[in-house]
């Protein structure tokens, strides 16, 4: 995800308020599967790609 989209833009695409989306981003609110699907769709990727942990193993 390239960071080129504002919270307002992403929240609107997901049919959420910007404060609610911000709470999801900061971990104050857990994202549900429907919102995961909407977020993945916004970025044009699958839910699996969105939640994949491809980072280095510690």
PDB file with one MODEL, atoms N, CA, C and O in Angstrom:
MODEL        1
ATOM      1  N   UNK A   1       0.846  -1.164   0.000  1.00  0.00           N
ATOM      2  CA  UNK A   1       0.000   0.000   0.000  1.00  0.00           C
ATOM      3  C   UNK A   1       0.891   1.225   0.000  1.00  0.00           C
ATOM      4  O   UNK A   1       1.813   1.338   0.808  1.00  0.00           O
ATOM      5  N   UNK A   2       0.616   2.119  -0.890  1.00  0.00           N
ATOM      6  CA  UNK A   2       1.550   3.193  -1.186  1.00  0.00           C
ATOM      7  C   UNK A   2       1.422   4.440  -0.327  1.00  0.00           C
ATOM      8  O   UNK A   2       2.261   5.332  -0.449  1.00  0.00           O
ATOM      9  N   UNK A   3       0.433   4.549   0.523  1.00  0.00           N
ATOM     10  CA  UNK A   3       0.286   5.722   1.367  1.00  0.00           C
ATOM     11  C   UNK A   3      -0.214   6.951   0.642  1.00  0.00           C
ATOM     12  O   UNK A   3      -0.219   8.039   1.217  1.00  0.00           O
ATOM     13  N   UNK A   4      -0.636   6.810  -0.603  1.00  0.00           N
ATOM     14  CA  UNK A   4      -1.073   7.957  -1.398  1.00  0.00           C
ATOM     15  C   UNK A   4      -2.518   8.350  -1.105  1.00  0.00           C
ATOM     16  O   UNK A   4      -2.974   9.392  -1.576  1.00  0.00           O
ATOM     17  N   UNK A   5      -3.234   7.554  -0.350  1.00  0.00           N
ATOM     18  CA  UNK A   5      -4.646   7.828  -0.079  1.00  0.00           C
ATOM     19  C   UNK A   5      -4.816   8.367   1.338  1.00  0.00           C
ATOM     20  O   UNK A   5      -4.153   7.911   2.270  1.00  0.00           O
ATOM     21  N   UNK A   6      -5.697   9.326   1.489  1.00  0.00           N
ATOM     22  CA  UNK A   6      -5.982   9.859   2.816  1.00  0.00           C
ATOM     23  C   UNK A   6      -6.914   8.915   3.566  1.00  0.00           C
ATOM     24  O   UNK A   6      -7.589   8.081   2.963  1.00  0.00           O
ATOM     25  N   UNK A   7      -6.940   9.057   4.884  1.00  0.00           N
ATOM     26  CA  UNK A   7      -7.880   8.275   5.683  1.00  0.00           C
ATOM     27  C   UNK A   7      -9.303   8.565   5.241  1.00  0.00           C
ATOM     28  O   UNK A   7     -10.134   7.658   5.183  1.00  0.00           O
ATOM     29  N   UNK A   8      -9.588   9.816   4.930  1.00  0.00           N
ATOM     30  CA  UNK A   8     -10.934  10.212   4.500  1.00  0.00           C
ATOM     31  C   UNK A   8     -11.339   9.451   3.239  1.00  0.00           C
ATOM     32  O   UNK A   8     -12.467   8.968   3.137  1.00  0.00           O
ATOM     33  N   UNK A   9     -10.424   9.348   2.288  1.00  0.00           N
ATOM     34  CA  UNK A   9     -10.692   8.665   1.021  1.00  0.00           C
ATOM     35  C   UNK A   9     -10.936   7.170   1.244  1.00  0.00           C
ATOM     36  O   UNK A   9     -11.895   6.608   0.716  1.00  0.00           O
ATOM     37  N   UNK A  10     -10.067   6.536   2.024  1.00  0.00           N
ATOM     38  CA  UNK A  10     -10.209   5.103   2.278  1.00  0.00           C
ATOM     39  C   UNK A  10     -11.475   4.833   3.083  1.00  0.00           C
ATOM     40  O   UNK A  10     -12.223   3.906   2.776  1.00  0.00           O
ATOM     41  N   UNK A  11     -11.713   5.639   4.110  1.00  0.00           N
ATOM     42  CA  UNK A  11     -12.907   5.467   4.944  1.00  0.00           C
ATOM     43  C   UNK A  11     -14.175   5.592   4.108  1.00  0.00           C
ATOM     44  O   UNK A  11     -15.100   4.793   4.262  1.00  0.00           O
ATOM     45  N   UNK A  12     -14.225   6.573   3.236  1.00  0.00           N
ATOM     46  CA  UNK A  12     -15.408   6.767   2.390  1.00  0.00           C
ATOM     47  C   UNK A  12     -15.629   5.555   1.490  1.00  0.00           C
ATOM     48  O   UNK A  12     -16.765   5.117   1.307  1.00  0.00           O
ATOM     49  N   UNK A  13     -14.557   5.014   0.931  1.00  0.00           N
ATOM     50  CA  UNK A  13     -14.674   3.841   0.063  1.00  0.00           C
ATOM     51  C   UNK A  13     -15.176   2.626   0.841  1.00  0.00           C
ATOM     52  O   UNK A  13     -15.850   1.759   0.284  1.00  0.00           O
ATOM     53  N   UNK A  14     -14.844   2.572   2.132  1.00  0.00           N
ATOM     54  CA  UNK A  14     -15.265   1.460   2.978  1.00  0.00           C
ATOM     55  C   UNK A  14     -16.606   1.730   3.655  1.00  0.00           C
ATOM     56  O   UNK A  14     -17.115   0.890   4.397  1.00  0.00           O
ATOM     57  N   UNK A  15     -17.175   2.911   3.395  1.00  0.00           N
ATOM     58  CA  UNK A  15     -18.440   3.330   4.014  1.00  0.00           C
ATOM     59  C   UNK A  15     -18.325   3.404   5.537  1.00  0.00           C
ATOM     60  O   UNK A  15     -19.217   2.973   6.268  1.00  0.00           O
ATOM     61  N   UNK A  16     -17.195   3.964   5.996  1.00  0.00           N
ATOM     62  CA  UNK A  16     -16.932   4.175   7.414  1.00  0.00           C
ATOM     63  C   UNK A  16     -16.675   5.652   7.653  1.00  0.00           C
ATOM     64  O   UNK A  16     -16.363   6.394   6.722  1.00  0.00           O
ATOM     65  N   UNK A  17     -16.806   6.074   8.899  1.00  0.00           N
ATOM     66  CA  UNK A  17     -16.384   7.436   9.235  1.00  0.00           C
ATOM     67  C   UNK A  17     -14.858   7.458   9.294  1.00  0.00           C
ATOM     68  O   UNK A  17     -14.230   6.425   9.529  1.00  0.00           O
ATOM     69  N   UNK A  18     -14.267   8.616   9.083  1.00  0.00           N
ATOM     70  CA  UNK A  18     -12.818   8.723   9.171  1.00  0.00           C
ATOM     71  C   UNK A  18     -12.319   8.379  10.572  1.00  0.00           C
ATOM     72  O   UNK A  18     -11.317   7.674  10.694  1.00  0.00           O
ATOM     73  N   UNK A  19     -12.986   8.856  11.653  1.00  0.00           N
ATOM     74  CA  UNK A  19     -12.515   8.468  12.987  1.00  0.00           C
ATOM     75  C   UNK A  19     -12.551   6.949  13.221  1.00  0.00           C
ATOM     76  O   UNK A  19     -11.651   6.398  13.853  1.00  0.00           O
ATOM     77  N   UNK A  20     -13.589   6.278  12.712  1.00  0.00           N
ATOM     78  CA  UNK A  20     -13.664   4.821  12.887  1.00  0.00           C
ATOM     79  C   UNK A  20     -12.524   4.142  12.124  1.00  0.00           C
ATOM     80  O   UNK A  20     -11.893   3.224  12.649  1.00  0.00           O
ATOM     81  N   UNK A  21     -12.258   4.578  10.906  1.00  0.00           N
ATOM     82  CA  UNK A  21     -11.151   3.999  10.140  1.00  0.00           C
ATOM     83  C   UNK A  21      -9.823   4.264  10.848  1.00  0.00           C
ATOM     84  O   UNK A  21      -8.959   3.388  10.898  1.00  0.00           O
ATOM     85  N   UNK A  22      -9.660   5.461  11.391  1.00  0.00           N
ATOM     86  CA  UNK A  22      -8.449   5.787  12.145  1.00  0.00           C
ATOM     87  C   UNK A  22      -8.284   4.844  13.332  1.00  0.00           C
ATOM     88  O   UNK A  22      -7.175   4.393  13.618  1.00  0.00           O
ATOM     89  N   UNK A  23      -9.380   4.546  14.021  1.00  0.00           N
ATOM     90  CA  UNK A  23      -9.324   3.615  15.151  1.00  0.00           C
ATOM     91  C   UNK A  23      -8.931   2.214  14.708  1.00  0.00           C
ATOM     92  O   UNK A  23      -8.251   1.503  15.448  1.00  0.00           O
ATOM     93  N   UNK A  24      -9.344   1.806  13.522  1.00  0.00           N
ATOM     94  CA  UNK A  24      -8.918   0.514  12.977  1.00  0.00           C
ATOM     95  C   UNK A  24      -7.419   0.552  12.704  1.00  0.00           C
ATOM     96  O   UNK A  24      -6.697  -0.375  13.071  1.00  0.00           O
ATOM     97  N   UNK A  25      -6.947   1.619  12.062  1.00  0.00           N
ATOM     98  CA  UNK A  25      -5.519   1.744  11.738  1.00  0.00           C
ATOM     99  C   UNK A  25      -4.641   1.695  12.981  1.00  0.00           C
ATOM    100  O   UNK A  25      -3.566   1.095  12.962  1.00  0.00           O
ATOM    101  N   UNK A  26      -5.093   2.322  14.054  1.00  0.00           N
ATOM    102  CA  UNK A  26      -4.278   2.407  15.266  1.00  0.00           C
ATOM    103  C   UNK A  26      -4.485   1.235  16.214  1.00  0.00           C
ATOM    104  O   UNK A  26      -3.839   1.169  17.260  1.00  0.00           O
ATOM    105  N   UNK A  27      -5.375   0.308  15.866  1.00  0.00           N
ATOM    106  CA  UNK A  27      -5.591  -0.869  16.684  1.00  0.00           C
ATOM    107  C   UNK A  27      -6.552  -0.671  17.842  1.00  0.00           C
ATOM    108  O   UNK A  27      -6.698  -1.561  18.681  1.00  0.00           O
ATOM    109  N   UNK A  28      -7.206   0.473  17.903  1.00  0.00           N
ATOM    110  CA  UNK A  28      -8.188   0.707  18.970  1.00  0.00           C
ATOM    111  C   UNK A  28      -9.458  -0.104  18.740  1.00  0.00           C
ATOM    112  O   UNK A  28     -10.168  -0.442  19.687  1.00  0.00           O
ATOM    113  N   UNK A  29      -9.740  -0.414  17.470  1.00  0.00           N
ATOM    114  CA  UNK A  29     -10.919  -1.191  17.081  1.00  0.00           C
ATOM    115  C   UNK A  29     -10.438  -2.319  16.176  1.00  0.00           C
ATOM    116  O   UNK A  29      -9.624  -2.098  15.278  1.00  0.00           O
ATOM    117  N   UNK A  30     -10.941  -3.525  16.413  1.00  0.00           N
ATOM    118  CA  UNK A  30     -10.597  -4.652  15.549  1.00  0.00           C
ATOM    119  C   UNK A  30     -11.398  -4.552  14.252  1.00  0.00           C
ATOM    120  O   UNK A  30     -12.588  -4.237  14.263  1.00  0.00           O
ATOM    121  N   UNK A  31     -10.730  -4.825  13.149  1.00  0.00           N
ATOM    122  CA  UNK A  31     -11.399  -4.795  11.848  1.00  0.00           C
ATOM    123  C   UNK A  31     -12.177  -6.100  11.670  1.00  0.00           C
ATOM    124  O   UNK A  31     -11.683  -7.173  12.017  1.00  0.00           O
ATOM    125  N   UNK A  32     -13.386  -6.009  11.133  1.00  0.00           N
ATOM    126  CA  UNK A  32     -14.150  -7.231  10.877  1.00  0.00           C
ATOM    127  C   UNK A  32     -13.911  -7.684   9.432  1.00  0.00           C
ATOM    128  O   UNK A  32     -13.313  -6.965   8.631  1.00  0.00           O
ATOM    129  N   UNK A  33     -14.386  -8.880   9.123  1.00  0.00           N
ATOM    130  CA  UNK A  33     -14.098  -9.454   7.807  1.00  0.00           C
ATOM    131  C   UNK A  33     -14.692  -8.634   6.668  1.00  0.00           C
ATOM    132  O   UNK A  33     -14.058  -8.481   5.625  1.00  0.00           O
ATOM    133  N   UNK A  34     -15.893  -8.108   6.852  1.00  0.00           N
ATOM    134  CA  UNK A  34     -16.495  -7.290   5.791  1.00  0.00           C
ATOM    135  C   UNK A  34     -15.648  -6.062   5.498  1.00  0.00           C
ATOM    136  O   UNK A  34     -15.486  -5.674   4.341  1.00  0.00           O
ATOM    137  N   UNK A  35     -15.110  -5.453   6.547  1.00  0.00           N
ATOM    138  CA  UNK A  35     -14.255  -4.288   6.336  1.00  0.00           C
ATOM    139  C   UNK A  35     -12.915  -4.693   5.720  1.00  0.00           C
ATOM    140  O   UNK A  35     -12.348  -3.947   4.922  1.00  0.00           O
ATOM    141  N   UNK A  36     -12.406  -5.877   6.090  1.00  0.00           N
ATOM    142  CA  UNK A  36     -11.190  -6.385   5.439  1.00  0.00           C
ATOM    143  C   UNK A  36     -11.416  -6.546   3.940  1.00  0.00           C
ATOM    144  O   UNK A  36     -10.567  -6.180   3.128  1.00  0.00           O
ATOM    145  N   UNK A  37     -12.581  -7.102   3.584  1.00  0.00           N
ATOM    146  CA  UNK A  37     -12.900  -7.270   2.166  1.00  0.00           C
ATOM    147  C   UNK A  37     -12.973  -5.915   1.468  1.00  0.00           C
ATOM    148  O   UNK A  37     -12.465  -5.763   0.357  1.00  0.00           O
ATOM    149  N   UNK A  38     -13.593  -4.944   2.103  1.00  0.00           N
ATOM    150  CA  UNK A  38     -13.708  -3.615   1.502  1.00  0.00           C
ATOM    151  C   UNK A  38     -12.337  -2.974   1.339  1.00  0.00           C
ATOM    152  O   UNK A  38     -12.060  -2.353   0.312  1.00  0.00           O
ATOM    153  N   UNK A  39     -11.478  -3.119   2.344  1.00  0.00           N
ATOM    154  CA  UNK A  39     -10.138  -2.534   2.269  1.00  0.00           C
ATOM    155  C   UNK A  39      -9.311  -3.208   1.178  1.00  0.00           C
ATOM    156  O   UNK A  39      -8.628  -2.536   0.405  1.00  0.00           O
ATOM    157  N   UNK A  40      -9.375  -4.532   1.119  1.00  0.00           N
ATOM    158  CA  UNK A  40      -8.654  -5.261   0.071  1.00  0.00           C
ATOM    159  C   UNK A  40      -9.164  -4.851  -1.302  1.00  0.00           C
ATOM    160  O   UNK A  40      -8.374  -4.638  -2.221  1.00  0.00           O
ATOM    161  N   UNK A  41     -10.480  -4.740  -1.446  1.00  0.00           N
ATOM    162  CA  UNK A  41     -11.056  -4.314  -2.721  1.00  0.00           C
ATOM    163  C   UNK A  41     -10.616  -2.916  -3.107  1.00  0.00           C
ATOM    164  O   UNK A  41     -10.356  -2.645  -4.280  1.00  0.00           O
ATOM    165  N   UNK A  42     -10.531  -2.032  -2.134  1.00  0.00           N
ATOM    166  CA  UNK A  42     -10.085  -0.663  -2.399  1.00  0.00           C
ATOM    167  C   UNK A  42      -8.689  -0.659  -3.016  1.00  0.00           C
ATOM    168  O   UNK A  42      -8.417   0.083  -3.961  1.00  0.00           O
ATOM    169  N   UNK A  43      -7.806  -1.498  -2.469  1.00  0.00           N
ATOM    170  CA  UNK A  43      -6.427  -1.547  -2.966  1.00  0.00           C
ATOM    171  C   UNK A  43      -6.240  -2.534  -4.113  1.00  0.00           C
ATOM    172  O   UNK A  43      -5.140  -2.649  -4.655  1.00  0.00           O
ATOM    173  N   UNK A  44      -7.305  -3.250  -4.492  1.00  0.00           N
ATOM    174  CA  UNK A  44      -7.218  -4.172  -5.618  1.00  0.00           C
ATOM    175  C   UNK A  44      -6.407  -5.418  -5.329  1.00  0.00           C
ATOM    176  O   UNK A  44      -5.743  -5.956  -6.215  1.00  0.00           O
ATOM    177  N   UNK A  45      -6.461  -5.879  -4.074  1.00  0.00           N
ATOM    178  CA  UNK A  45      -5.748  -7.091  -3.686  1.00  0.00           C
ATOM    179  C   UNK A  45      -6.712  -8.008  -2.943  1.00  0.00           C
ATOM    180  O   UNK A  45      -7.825  -7.604  -2.607  1.00  0.00           O
ATOM    181  N   UNK A  46      -6.286  -9.237  -2.690  1.00  0.00           N
ATOM    182  CA  UNK A  46      -7.124 -10.178  -1.944  1.00  0.00           C
ATOM    183  C   UNK A  46      -6.960  -9.945  -0.444  1.00  0.00           C
ATOM    184  O   UNK A  46      -5.997  -9.317  -0.002  1.00  0.00           O
ATOM    185  N   UNK A  47      -7.910 -10.458   0.326  1.00  0.00           N
ATOM    186  CA  UNK A  47      -7.795 -10.384   1.783  1.00  0.00           C
ATOM    187  C   UNK A  47      -6.538 -11.122   2.229  1.00  0.00           C
ATOM    188  O   UNK A  47      -5.842 -10.665   3.136  1.00  0.00           O
ATOM    189  N   UNK A  48      -6.240 -12.255   1.605  1.00  0.00           N
ATOM    190  CA  UNK A  48      -5.035 -13.020   1.950  1.00  0.00           C
ATOM    191  C   UNK A  48      -3.780 -12.177   1.762  1.00  0.00           C
ATOM    192  O   UNK A  48      -2.879 -12.205   2.599  1.00  0.00           O
ATOM    193  N   UNK A  49      -3.722 -11.430   0.665  1.00  0.00           N
ATOM    194  CA  UNK A  49      -2.565 -10.559   0.439  1.00  0.00           C
ATOM    195  C   UNK A  49      -2.508  -9.443   1.472  1.00  0.00           C
ATOM    196  O   UNK A  49      -1.429  -9.053   1.917  1.00  0.00           O
ATOM    197  N   UNK A  50      -3.663  -8.938   1.846  1.00  0.00           N
ATOM    198  CA  UNK A  50      -3.725  -7.843   2.809  1.00  0.00           C
ATOM    199  C   UNK A  50      -3.202  -8.266   4.173  1.00  0.00           C
ATOM    200  O   UNK A  50      -2.514  -7.494   4.842  1.00  0.00           O
ATOM    201  N   UNK A  51      -3.521  -9.480   4.589  1.00  0.00           N
ATOM    202  CA  UNK A  51      -3.139  -9.918   5.932  1.00  0.00           C
ATOM    203  C   UNK A  51      -1.885 -10.792   5.957  1.00  0.00           C
ATOM    204  O   UNK A  51      -1.475 -11.244   7.026  1.00  0.00           O
ATOM    205  N   UNK A  52      -1.275 -11.035   4.806  1.00  0.00           N
ATOM    206  CA  UNK A  52      -0.078 -11.876   4.744  1.00  0.00           C
ATOM    207  C   UNK A  52       1.050 -11.262   5.560  1.00  0.00           C
ATOM    208  O   UNK A  52       1.253 -10.048   5.559  1.00  0.00           O
ATOM    209  N   UNK A  53       1.762 -12.112   6.241  1.00  0.00           N
ATOM    210  CA  UNK A  53       2.928 -11.682   7.009  1.00  0.00           C
ATOM    211  C   UNK A  53       4.172 -12.134   6.257  1.00  0.00           C
ATOM    212  O   UNK A  53       4.707 -13.217   6.494  1.00  0.00           O
ATOM    213  N   UNK A  54       4.613 -11.284   5.351  1.00  0.00           N
ATOM    214  CA  UNK A  54       5.780 -11.615   4.534  1.00  0.00           C
ATOM    215  C   UNK A  54       7.055 -10.990   5.076  1.00  0.00           C
ATOM    216  O   UNK A  54       8.087 -10.992   4.404  1.00  0.00           O
ATOM    217  N   UNK A  55       6.989 -10.464   6.269  1.00  0.00           N
ATOM    218  CA  UNK A  55       8.150  -9.805   6.857  1.00  0.00           C
ATOM    219  C   UNK A  55       9.173 -10.811   7.351  1.00  0.00           C
ATOM    220  O   UNK A  55       8.944 -12.020   7.309  1.00  0.00           O
ATOM    221  N   UNK A  56      10.293 -10.304   7.815  1.00  0.00           N
ATOM    222  CA  UNK A  56      11.346 -11.194   8.309  1.00  0.00           C
ATOM    223  C   UNK A  56      10.895 -11.939   9.563  1.00  0.00           C
ATOM    224  O   UNK A  56      10.172 -11.393  10.396  1.00  0.00           O
ATOM    225  N   UNK A  57      11.322 -13.161   9.682  1.00  0.00           N
ATOM    226  CA  UNK A  57      11.018 -13.964  10.869  1.00  0.00           C
ATOM    227  C   UNK A  57      11.994 -13.594  11.976  1.00  0.00           C
ATOM    228  O   UNK A  57      13.204 -13.539  11.758  1.00  0.00           O
ATOM    229  N   UNK A  58      11.464 -13.342  13.153  1.00  0.00           N
ATOM    230  CA  UNK A  58      12.324 -12.967  14.290  1.00  0.00           C
ATOM    231  C   UNK A  58      12.705 -14.170  15.101  1.00  0.00           C
ATOM    232  O   UNK A  58      13.423 -14.045  16.093  1.00  0.00           O
TER     233      UNK A  58
ENDMDL
END
